[in-house]
Amino acid sequence: MDHIEGHFKGVRNANIYHQAWLPEGTVKAVLLVVHGLGEHCGRYMNVVNHFVPLGYAVYGLDHIGHGKSDGRREFVEGFADFTSTLTIFYNMVKGLQPGAPIFLLGHSMGGLIASYYLLEHQADFKGAVISAPSIKVSDNISKAIITIGKILSILVPKAGLIALDAGDVSRDPEVVKAYMEDPLVFHGKTSARLAAELLKAMLRVTAEADKISLPFIVLQGGEDKLVDPGGAQMLYDNAVSTDKTIKVYDGLYHEVFNEPERAVVLKDVETWLAAHV
């Protein structure tokens, strides 16, 4: 496979890093990877190594404030920092792969970004693969905590609030070790501003999921401790798509593409994509 990388100008003229992995010969379709909180698109090599030999081109970007892209780590001015940059990247990829169907593939926070983006841009895609979407507000988050978060977002937007537990990423100890040792993964606390913007986006997707009508498959680990697994079911139930699939994998943790049973998950996605290309 061919590997290319570079930068493009995103919101506020930020340098946004991107990568692409291209198959030999004709491109069957494009997978546009939208990664999760604190990580980067280079962590999706299991997806790359499975689908590029099958004729898919895989494109990914590092969100602003993530990986090799510019920006304060895990901080945004607003959720549009993600979606506006994604539009720039989509247009770039479309120009590089004219005529090829494009599938949006979002994981975790990337699943939230993808779901949010589809509310207004679903006509641009042939379908979507949504993994462990962070779209359901946990039941133990009270209105008081939400209000405090909004206030902190305004008064001290860069203050760190919460950090992820790396042990909840995967049941594969090698994956956890690599995650912990990856210098491009941010292990600090999410800023108050980003937390508030994510919450607003979750509430919008929850309220407007019935606008989503394109074909999609949603994947969810049954023992996910980083996002509420009920979010995947909510997205599936509320979307009006007549062509939709949900796969809940009993016992799997958050990163279903990086679990010991990843071959099963990737094969399910392969089968779904093959039916929609």
C-alpha positions in Angstrom: 0.0 0.0 0.0 1.0 3.6 -0.5 1.2 5.9 2.5 1.0 9.7 2.2 1.0 12.4 4.9 0.9 16.1 5.2 -0.8 19.2 6.6 -3.7 21.4 5.5 -5.0 24.7 6.9 -8.0 24.2 9.3 -9.9 26.6 11.4 -8.1 29.8 12.5 -5.3 28.8 10.0 -4.2 25.9 12.2 -1.9 23.3 10.6 -3.9 20.0 10.6 -2.1 16.8 10.1 -3.5 14.1 7.8 -2.6 10.7 6.5 -3.8 8.4 3.8 -3.2 4.7 3.0 -4.0 3.8 -0.6 -4.5 0.4 -2.2 -2.7 -0.8 -5.3 -4.9 -0.3 -8.3 -8.5 1.1 -8.4 -10.0 2.5 -5.2 -13.2 0.7 -4.4 -14.3 3.3 -1.8 -12.9 5.7 0.8 -13.1 5.4 4.6 -12.8 8.8 6.2 -11.6 8.2 9.8 -12.6 10.5 12.6 -10.7 9.6 15.7 -11.5 9.8 19.4 -10.6 12.0 22.3 -6.9 12.5 23.1 -5.7 10.1 20.4 -4.8 10.4 16.7 -5.6 8.8 13.3 -2.4 6.8 13.4 -4.0 4.4 16.0 -6.3 2.9 13.3 -3.8 0.6 11.7 -6.0 -2.5 12.3 -8.6 -0.8 10.2 -6.0 0.3 7.6 -4.3 -3.2 7.4 -7.7 -4.9 7.0 -9.4 -2.7 4.4 -6.6 -1.3 2.2 -5.8 -4.7 0.8 -9.5 -5.0 0.0 -9.3 -2.0 -2.3 -10.4 0.7 0.2 -8.5 4.0 0.6 -8.3 5.1 4.2 -7.9 8.8 5.0 -7.6 10.3 8.5 -6.8 13.6 10.2 -5.6 14.6 13.6 -8.2 16.9 15.2 -7.1 20.4 16.2 -5.4 20.0 19.6 -4.6 16.3 18.9 -1.7 14.3 17.6 0.5 16.1 15.1 -2.0 19.0 14.6 -1.7 22.5 16.0 -3.6 23.7 19.0 -3.7 23.5 22.7 -4.2 19.8 23.7 -7.9 18.8 24.1 -9.1 22.4 23.8 -11.4 24.0 21.3 -13.1 27.4 20.9 -16.2 25.6 19.9 -17.5 22.3 18.5 -17.2 23.8 15.0 -13.4 23.5 15.4 -14.0 19.8 14.6 -16.8 20.1 12.1 -15.5 23.0 10.0 -12.1 21.3 9.8 -13.8 18.1 8.8 -15.5 19.9 5.9 -12.2 21.2 4.6 -10.7 17.7 4.8 -13.8 16.1 3.2 -13.5 18.5 0.2 -9.8 17.7 -0.1 -10.4 13.9 -0.1 -13.3 14.2 -2.5 -11.0 16.1 -4.9 -8.3 13.4 -4.5 -10.7 10.5 -5.1 -13.3 11.9 -7.6 -16.2 9.5 -8.1 -15.3 7.1 -5.2 -18.0 6.6 -2.6 -17.0 8.0 0.8 -17.9 6.3 4.1 -17.6 8.2 7.3 -16.0 6.1 10.1 -16.1 7.7 13.6 -15.0 6.3 16.9 -15.9 7.5 20.4 -15.7 11.3 20.4 -15.2 10.8 16.6 -18.5 8.9 16.7 -20.1 12.0 18.3 -18.4 14.3 15.7 -19.5 12.0 12.9 -23.1 11.8 14.1 -23.3 15.5 14.6 -21.8 16.1 11.2 -24.3 13.8 9.5 -27.2 16.0 10.8 -26.3 18.5 8.1 -23.9 16.7 5.7 -25.2 13.1 5.3 -25.8 13.6 1.6 -22.0 13.7 1.1 -21.6 10.1 2.2 -22.5 6.7 0.9 -22.9 5.5 4.5 -21.3 5.6 8.0 -19.6 3.3 10.4 -20.0 4.6 14.0 -18.0 2.9 16.7 -18.7 3.4 20.5 -20.2 6.9 20.0 -20.0 9.2 22.9 -23.5 10.6 22.4 -25.4 9.7 25.6 -25.1 11.9 28.7 -24.4 9.6 31.6 -27.3 9.3 34.0 -25.0 10.2 36.9 -24.3 13.7 35.5 -26.8 16.0 37.3 -28.1 19.3 36.0 -26.0 21.0 38.6 -22.8 19.5 37.3 -23.8 20.5 33.8 -24.4 24.1 34.9 -21.1 24.2 36.7 -19.4 22.9 33.6 -20.9 25.6 31.5 -19.7 28.3 34.0 -16.2 26.9 34.1 -16.2 26.8 30.3 -16.7 30.5 30.3 -14.6 31.6 33.3 -11.7 29.1 33.1 -12.1 27.5 29.7 -8.6 25.9 29.7 -8.9 24.3 33.2 -8.5 20.5 33.2 -11.5 18.6 34.4 -11.2 14.9 33.8 -8.8 12.3 32.3 -9.5 8.9 30.7 -8.5 5.7 32.4 -6.2 4.0 29.9 -7.0 0.5 31.3 -10.6 0.9 29.9 -9.5 1.3 26.3 -9.0 -2.4 25.6 -8.7 -5.8 27.3 -5.5 -6.4 25.3 -2.6 -5.4 27.6 -0.4 -4.7 24.6 -2.9 -2.1 23.3 -3.1 -0.4 26.7 0.8 -0.4 26.9 1.1 1.1 23.4 -1.6 3.7 24.3 0.2 4.7 27.5 3.6 5.0 25.7 2.4 6.8 22.6 3.8 10.3 22.7 1.0 11.5 20.4 -1.7 10.4 22.8 -2.7 13.1 25.4 -2.9 11.7 28.9 -3.9 14.9 30.7 -7.3 16.3 31.6 -9.9 17.5 29.1 -10.4 21.2 29.2 -13.6 22.7 30.7 -14.4 24.3 27.3 -14.1 21.1 25.3 -16.1 19.2 27.9 -18.9 21.7 27.7 -18.8 21.7 23.9 -19.0 17.9 23.8 -22.0 18.0 26.1 -23.8 20.5 23.9 -23.1 18.3 20.9 -24.4 15.2 22.7 -27.6 17.0 23.6 -28.1 18.1 20.0 -27.5 14.6 18.5 -29.8 13.1 21.1 -32.6 15.6 20.2 -32.1 15.4 16.4 -31.0 11.8 15.7 -34.2 11.4 13.8 -32.7 13.5 11.0 -30.2 10.8 10.2 -31.5 8.7 7.2 -28.4 7.4 5.4 -27.3 3.8 5.7 -25.1 3.2 8.8 -23.8 0.5 11.1 -23.1 1.2 14.8 -20.6 -0.9 16.7 -20.5 -1.1 20.5 -18.6 -3.0 23.1 -21.0 -4.4 25.7 -18.5 -3.7 28.6 -17.5 -0.3 27.5 -16.6 1.8 30.5 -15.6 5.0 28.7 -18.9 5.8 27.0 -22.4 4.8 27.9 -23.3 1.8 25.6 -26.9 3.0 25.6 -25.8 5.8 23.2 -25.3 3.3 20.4 -28.7 1.9 20.9 -30.3 5.3 21.1 -28.7 6.3 17.8 -29.9 3.1 16.2 -33.4 3.5 17.6 -33.9 7.2 16.8 -32.4 7.4 13.3 -35.0 7.2 10.6 -32.7 5.2 8.3 -34.5 2.2 6.8 -31.0 0.7 6.3 -29.3 0.5 9.7 -27.5 -2.1 11.6 -26.3 -2.4 15.2 -23.7 -4.8 16.6 -23.2 -5.1 20.3 -20.2 -7.2 21.2 -20.6 -8.9 24.6 -17.6 -8.5 26.9 -15.7 -6.1 24.6 -14.3 -2.8 25.9 -14.3 0.6 24.3 -12.0 0.2 21.3 -13.6 -2.6 19.4 -11.1 -2.3 16.6 -8.3 -3.0 19.1 -9.9 -5.8 21.2 -8.7 -9.4 21.0 -11.8 -10.2 19.0 -11.0 -7.4 16.5 -11.1 -9.8 13.5 -14.8 -10.5 14.1 -15.6 -6.8 14.3 -13.6 -6.0 11.2 -15.2 -8.8 9.3 -18.7 -7.5 10.3 -17.7 -4.0 8.9 -16.3 -5.6 5.8 -19.5 -7.5 5.1 -21.6 -4.3 5.7 -19.4 -2.2 3.5 -19.4 -4.8 0.7 -23.2 -4.6 0.6 -23.1 -0.8 0.3 -20.3 0.1 -2.0 
